[in-house]
Amino acid sequence: MRYLSNAMRLTAAITHEGDLFVAQCLEVDVASQGDSVEDALANLREALELFFEEGTGEKPRPTPIIAPIDVSVGE
């Protein structure tokens, strides 16, 4: 196993789509999927490590503020 000298905390949004869970990083455009939330997160972690290892030069966006919002929907 290779250890990273630097670590960063990123934010993942997870949705249930069909039979799979999809995990998407909100700071960079990287997503993955899995049979469970845990699998989706593990796959996303691996995809993110590969993304940053490739050195695309893309910097993560600032961590978003996540907040619920209620809206009225007409019938």
Rosetta blueprint (number, residue, H / E / L):
1 M L
2 R L
3 Y L
4 L L
5 S L
6 N L
7 A L
8 M L
9 R L
10 L L
11 T L
12 A E
13 A E
14 I E
15 T E
16 H E
17 E E
18 G L
19 D L
20 L E
21 F E
22 V E
23 A E
24 Q E
25 C E
26 L L
27 E L
28 V L
29 D L
30 V L
31 A E
32 S E
33 Q E
34 G E
35 D L
36 S L
37 V H
38 E H
39 D H
40 A H
41 L H
42 A H
43 N H
44 L H
45 R H
46 E H
47 A H
48 L H
49 E H
50 L H
51 F H
52 F H
53 E H
54 E L
55 G L
56 T L
57 G L
58 E L
59 K L
60 P L
61 R L
62 P L
63 T L
64 P L
65 I L
66 I L
67 A L
68 P L
69 I L
70 D L
71 V L
72 S L
73 V L
74 G L
75 E L
